[in-house]
Amino acid sequence: MKFDFLTFIQKNSFYVYSSAFFILWLTFLDDANLISQFKYWQKLKQNESQITHYDQELIKVKAKEKGILNNLDALEKFGREKYLMKKEGETVFVLVDEDGKLMEELE
């Protein structure tokens, strides 16, 4: 017995048209359509890669913090360089460029 596609569509036209409308609705018209789902998936992958990047940066910063807090000389050096702290009677010269930014921040 040969399958006649046109006869099948004519007999079950309601189901065929309903299925076609449902597929079109999910693909293009719905708020959670396939196109936006793909964009959300791409954004999720981008955010996951940023999470791994920031986790690695956090490990580096914690290691640096541990090194600074355990050594008083390193703590003093960090305070002097980063926050321009000074001892009494000292004069601190700050080098800035034409825009007013610290020279250390430019590197």
C-alpha positions, 0 to 999 in steps of 0.5 A: 500500500502506497502512502499518499501524503496529500490525502493524509494532510486533507484527512488530518488538516486540523492536526497538521495546521495546528502543529505547523502553527505551534512550531512557528509560534515556538520558533519566532513569536513566543517570548521564549522562542528558539532564537532568544534561547540561543542568545541566552545560551551564548550569554550563559557561556560567556558569563561562565568563562568570565566566572572562571577568569575571575576565580583565577584572578581571585586566587592570584589576589589572595596569594598576593594578600597572604604574602603582604599580610605575613611580611611587615616590610612588604606591607609597608612597601605596599602601603607606601606605593599604593596608598602614598603613605609616609612616615613623619618628617618624610616628603613624598613626591608623586609623579603624574602625567599630563592627564593627572594620572599616576605614573605607576597606574599607566604601566 
